[in-house]
Amino acid sequence: MVAEEREVWDKPIELLLSLIGCAVGFGNVWRYPYIAYKNGGGAFLIPYFCMYILVGLPLYFLELALGQFASIGVSKVFQLSSIWRGLGWCMALQAFTTSIVYNMIIGWVFFYLFASFRKKLQWTTCTNWWNTEGCRELGKNMTLSGIQFCGGINNITTNCTVPKLAAAEYFENYVLQKSDSFSNFGLPTWKLSLCLLFSWILVFLCIRRGIKSSGKVVYVTALFPYVVIFALIIRAGIAIFSVMGFMADKVHLPISEVVDSGPGLAFIAYPEAMAHMPLSQLWAVLFFLMMITLGLDSQFAMFDVLISAVLDTFQYLRPHKTIVTMILCAITFLLGLPLCAPSTTPHYLRALQHSTCPSRHWGPFLAENRQGRYVMINDQQDVETRDLKTDKSYGIDNGTFTPRMDRF
């Protein structure tokens, strides 16, 4: 009954474009290039494509096939086994928390998009109230107002100031108003709050009717980024590696000291490169429009995971899907307001970035708590818990646990 009431794609191409848009997001702009550079450059592509073919594609196909076969959300699809029932809600919770931060990043992009319509791009100069004495404009001399900047092959002095790019100070001191400590919490800034509200309104308008509305939006959001990237490559050879090398050469510092992994690549490196192109405002607008379309595709998919989980669990709400979507958008917007406050977002985003790395201590189908007990399934699919230090039947010796996979 539930499967008959669900929406279906109008055309197969809409499903394909949605999958493409979901697979490509912010991480492709700011995360992957830096990881590739940090782990060997071109040599990194060898293990990357091996894992992509052997692990990434099969898992992607498995998840896609399971969703297409069951035609239900994550809260119900894993009820095929009693121990997996909580897995679906864990996925919904992960999508919920990630959506809060992800849409805040889209709000940052809107902030930059609106700023790109100014006659002078504000992240190109060091004469603004948020700039410090260590601010450095690309193309200027390494000495300014008596300040000796670090950098250069022949610079061996220790009494020098590490230069800070004007674009970096714009992002950290003006947009985020970054502080030195997470405890220095302030009120949300009205500019970022309005940008966050605007991004959530846009998300709601695009997904309010499910795939009937988002399926039409992806014709633009999935294809537009590739058009802009191709244009940038043809016009100025703009690619992330060339931008990083250009910035490092101008300030005479290693790449790792110029810009780090994370939002800095999207909100510092690329805007700085746009500023040195003819018609810089035009290219800046195109770039940030591209970033918005990249983020929206992924946001549609993540937030729909949450919506499907709620509607599948409380099926009497399905006729009111638009209202449910609006309420969930409003809740996530309110929960995202603290990210508009000074000092909050940079620290939280850094913690989120590192916490998403897979743990090497995870075992297949094993859940262990602090009391030293593990969960297992017997032949009747009943859940049992046994003490690690007393159970000898599963390879336990002196408190160590070596699971025998044939028992699972």
N, C-alpha and C positions, 0 to 999 in steps of 0.2 A: 504493500500500500504506500509506503514511504517513497519507494523508487518511482512509482507512477506520478507522484506529485512534484517531483524535482524537475528543475529546469533542464533543458537540453540545449546543446549548441546549435545555432541556426546553420552554421557551415563548418565543415572540418577545418578550414583554414583558420577560423577563430580560435579553435583549440590549439592548433600548432603555434600561432602567434602568441597565445597566452603562455604556452610552455617556454617559448623562446624568451619572452619578457620576464618570466619568473626566474629563469636560470641566470639571467644577466642582471646585475644590480650594482650597488655602490662598491661592493668589494672588488669588482673587476677594475674599478678605476683607482682605488686607493690602497687596497690590500694585496692583491695578487702581484702587481708590478714590483712592489717593494720586497715581498717575500722571494720573488724570483731573483732580484738583484742580490739580496742578502745570502742566498743559498746557492750561489755559483753562476748566476746569469743564465747563459744558454744551456749549460750543463743541467740546470734544474729542470729543463723541459723533458729530459729523458725519463726520470722517475715520475714526473708529473703525468705524462701521457700514458705511461705504464699503469699507474693507479687509476687514471681516467678510464682506460679501456677495461681493465680487469675488475675494478671495484665500482667506480663512479657510475658508469653506464648501466651495469646490471642492477645496482640498487635503485637507480632512477627509474629504470624500466619496471622493477618489481613494485615500487610504490605507485607508479602510474597505473600499472595493470590491476593492482589491488583496488585502487579507487574507482577505475572504470568498471571493473567486474561487480563490485559491491554496490556502487552508486549511493553510498552513504558516507557520512563524515567520520572523523577520527574517534568520536565518542562512542560509536557503535560498531565500527568495522573490526575492532579487535576483540569483540565479544565471542569470537570463535574459540577462545581459550580463556579460562578463568583467571589465569595469572597475568594475562595481557590487558585486562579491562582498564587498569589504571594508566596504561601506556598512552592510550588515545587522549585522555585528559591532560597528561603531561605534555603532549604535543600541542594541545590547545593552549595550555598555560604558557608554554614557551613562545608560541605565536603571539599571544596576548602581550607579554612583557616586551618582546622584540618590536612589536608594532608601535609601542609607546615611544621607544627610542628612535625607531626608523622614521617615523613621521616627524619627529623633532629635527632630524637631519634634513628632511624635505623642507621643513620650515627654514632652516639655514639657507638652503638653496634659493628659496623665495626671497629671503633677505638680500642675497647677493644679486638676484635677478632684478629686483627693484632698484638696487644701488647702481646697476649697470646702465640705467637710463640717464644718469647724471652726465653733465658736460665733461667733468673730469673724474676719472675713476679714483676713488678715495684711497684705495690700497696701493697706490703707486708713489705716494709722497710721504715724507717724514716731517711735514710741517703741521700736522694735526694735533689736537689736544691730547690724544691718546698715545702719541709717539713718545719714546724715551730717548735718552742721549745716545743709546747704542743702536738706534735705528739706522738702517743702511738702505739706500736706494741703489738698485742695480744700475751699473754704468757710471756711478760716481766714484771719486777717489777714495782711497782707504783711510784717509784722515779727514776729520770733520770737526771743526770747533775745538781743535787741540786734542781730540781723542785719538789714541793709537789703537787701531783695530787689529785683531789677530788675523793671521792669514798671510799667504805668500811664502815662497820657498825660502827667501832670505830672512824672514822674520823669526828671530830666535828669542825675542824678549818675552818675559813672563808678565810684564806690566802692560797688558793689553786687554782690550774689551772685545769679546766675541760678538761679531755683528749680528743684528737681528733684522731680517728683511722687513720692509714696510708692509708687505702683504701679511706676514706672520703677526705683526703687531696689530694690524687691522682686525684680523680674525680673533686673536686672543684678547686684546685689550678693549676693542670696541664692540665686536659682535657678541662674544661670549662674556666679556668682562671677567676673565679668568683670574682667580686668586690663587694663593700659594697653598691653601688648606681647604679640605672639604668642610671643616667645621665653620669656616667663615661664610655662613649661609645668608643670602640676602633675599629680597623680594623679587619676584619675576619681573623682568623688564617688559615694558609694554610693547616694544617693537617686536621682540621675539614671540611674545604671547599672541599678537595679532597674526604673525606669520604662521604660527602653529595652528591657530584657529582656521586660517585660510586653507591650510593644507588638509585639515580634517574635513572641512566643508567640501573640498574638491574630491576627496576620497569617497565621501558619502554620496555625492552626486553621481559618481562613476559606478558605484556598486549597489546602489539602492534597489535595483531590480535584478541583482544577481548577474549571471552570465549574459542575460539579455541586454544589459547595459554595458558591462565591462567587456563583453565580446566585441562590441563596436569600437570601444575606446582603444583597444590594443592595435587596431589598424594604424594608429598614429604612434602610440607609446612604444610599440615593439620595433617599428621600422625607423622612426625618426633618429634615434641615437646613431645608427649606422650611417645614415646620410651625413650627419654632422661630423662624425669621426672621419669619414672618407674625405669630406671637404677640408677638414683641418690638415689631414696628411698631404693632400694635393697642394693646398695654399702655402703652408709654412713648415711642413714636415713635423707637425706637432704630434709627438708621442711621449708617453710618460718618461721613458728613459732619456730621451733627448732633452726634455725639460729639466730633469734632475741634473744632468750633466752640465747644461747651460748655467743653471743657478750656482752650482758648485764652482764652476770656472770663474764666474763673475766675482764671487766673494772669496775665492782662493781657499776654500775649505773642503774637507772630504764630504761626500754626498751624505753620509750618515749624520753629519753635524748640521747640514743645511735643512733637511726636512726628514721627518720620521714617518713610519708607517701609520696609517690611519687618516683622519680627515685632513691632515696637513697637505697631503698630495692633491686633494680635490679643491681645498679652499685656500691654499697658499701657492703651490707650484703652478697649477693651471691658470689661476687668475693673474699671476705674475707674468706668465707667458703671453696671455691675451693682451696685456697692457703694452707689450712691445710689438704688436702687430698693427699694420694700418687698419683704420676703422675699428679700433680696439673695442669700442662700445658695442658694435654690431656682433663681433665675434664673442664677446662676453655674454651677450644676450643669448646667442645661439648655444653656447656651451652650457649655460645654466638651464636653458630649456631642455637640452639633452639630458642633464642630470635629473631634472624633474621627471622626465619620462622614464628614465632608468629606475628611479625610486618608486614611482607609482605602480609599475607592473609587479614588482616584488611585494609591495604593500597590499595590492589587491589580493594576491594569493595568500599571504600570511593572515590577513584579517578575515578572509573568507573561511579559513580553517576554524577560527573562533566562532563565526556566525553559524556555520554548519553544525558545529558541536552543540551549540545552544539549541538550535532548532530541532536537531535529531533527538536530543534528550527531552525537550519540552515541546512535543509535536503540536500541541494546541496553539503554539505561538506562530506556526508556519504561515497561516493566513495574514499575519501581521508582520511579515518579514521586514517591510520598510521601516516600521516603527522600531522594531528590535534593532535593526542596523543603526538607526539614528541614536537610540539610547546607548548602544555600545560605543559609538563614535564619541558621544558626549562624555561618557565615563573615561575613556582613554585620553580624551583631550584634557580633562581635569587632572588626571593622574600625570599627564605630561607637563603640566604647568611648572612643577618644581625644577624641571630641566631648563626652564627659561630663566632661572635665577642665577646670579653670579656664583661661580666656583663649582656648581653642581655638575654640569654636563661633562666637562673634560675628564674629571676623575671617574665618574660613573661609566662613561663610554670606554675608558681605558680598562676598567675592571671587567666590563661586559666582553670586550674584545678578547681578553686573555682567558676568561672563564668559559668561552665557547670552544676552547681547544679540547679534544678528546682526552680523557684521562687514561693513563696507561695501567691503572689499577682496576679497570672494569673487566669483569669476566663474563662470558656468555651465559645468559639466563641466571646470573648470580646476583643476589641482593644481600648485602651484609650490613648489620647495624652495629652500634657501639658495644653492645653486650656480647659480641662474638657469636652471633647466631646467624644462620643462613636459611634461605627459603628454597625449597625444592618441590618438585611435583612427583607424585607417585603414579603408579599405573592407572589409578582411578581418577586422575586429574585433581586430587585433593591436595591442598596446600599444607605442608608440614614444616615445622621449624625444629632444628636440632642443634644442640650445643657443639661448638667446634672442638672443644677440648675433651669431650667424652665420647663422641661418636667415632667408632673405629671402622665403620663399614664403607666409608667413602675416601679412604686414603689419608686419614687424618693421623698424624703422628706428632706428639708433643706440641699440640696447639696449632700446627700448620695445616692448611687445607689444600689438597690437590684434587680437584673434582674429576671424577671419572665420567667422561662425556657420554658413555653408552648408557648411563643411568638416567639421563635427562631426555 
